[in-house]
């Protein structure tokens, strides 16, 4: 890696149906890059790269036009819609050998671009990964704020190491990206994978703004699906919970057996009811126990054996 002064910095920005937001986003990012270049914080070779995740509107046309107008803008077009995490990974893996560090961020600019300054400073001080962390959730509704806080608690309870109030706004050095390339999971959850890399990390705190243009690409349904994907791709604890449930029901069955035997000898039971009750509870508990044990192994295989291509790049405008 080059000396950590005037680093070649790339921005990786996944886009899906962002035709309305991109012109404003590009203008503000170009202004920010100009300021950083003038101060000598980043190299003049730094670039802004938009990754079109199979958009259905004119997003790619806008990216191509920006590229024609100014070479600081580049574009990567995926062959189809692969989802935010895969589109982001496509950008990171494509760019990792062309620069010293990559900052990933969303196209709506709700994440404060002024935090880029602090990320670059901490990178120059030796950090391999710098997380953009929200100071608060003042712009969220009460429902979204409470569900988000609950989500982080659940993820930690499941054993997933995540940075609280951090999404995908982060800086990663070339070294960190090289190590990330060794993670071959098909089911991606970068917020949980990046902390696994270790290395020296830093945090930059910022306030999240309201969306400027277009609509959110993460309604409640997609947010819930994303949360479930994060849990199932990084943890087998849900399967273990089934195993524990099986043990619990089996213990309850033993208690039921003792109870019905006492009632039987006291003469307070219906003929045949004892055998039926114990068998139903016992078989049910043993089935859950068996499913849990088998599922434990299937879960490990599931996390290790999928090797499908995670994305296909149709075009790269350099």
C-alpha angles and dihedrals in degrees: 000000000000122000111288096249122098092000121199100248126193127191115215110202120178113211131194117174092338097143092127098045101041100077091053092042092050093049094051094044092049089053091049092049089051091054093048092048094049091052091049092241093127137020123262086239090069116120142198111226124193117199112206107211097202095293118195096210131057096291095121092048089054091049092049091050092050089050091053092049098048129011090215085080120075132177137211118192121198119212092237142355106292100166132261098283095050092044090052092048090050089056095045095048093045094050102037095095095043101061145025096245140002127212115203120205142151124267096235093071093225084136109079109252090205087074086072089077092059092045092054091047092053091046090054088050090059107272115142094195127028119188124210104221126189115238092212143337098246092135093054126091117250090253095051092044094052095044092048092052091047090049094056090049092051092048092052091046087054090054097255112143107221135160108244114247092004122126121169100308102116146123120236125186123225089256092054091047091051090054091046089055088067091065104091102181115144092202101066131201106162095181088066098034099053095060088055089068093071112196124131111312137188138190133223118195123215143159118251116232131211118271111271102203139008128009133297114270091208112070119173093273093055092043091055091047090049091050092050090048090054093052097045096043096051106028139047092192093108088061091047089052088060089053092051090047089054091052091048093051090046090054090048087052091056088051090049090050092054091046096050092044090055091048090047094055090045089054097241100119137092115243110263095011093101095055093044096049095046094045094050094048094040097049091045092053093046091049092053090046091052093046090050095051094046090043090055090063094039089052092055092047090047091055094048112036108055110103104164117141107270096210143352122223113217099181140002119198106203 
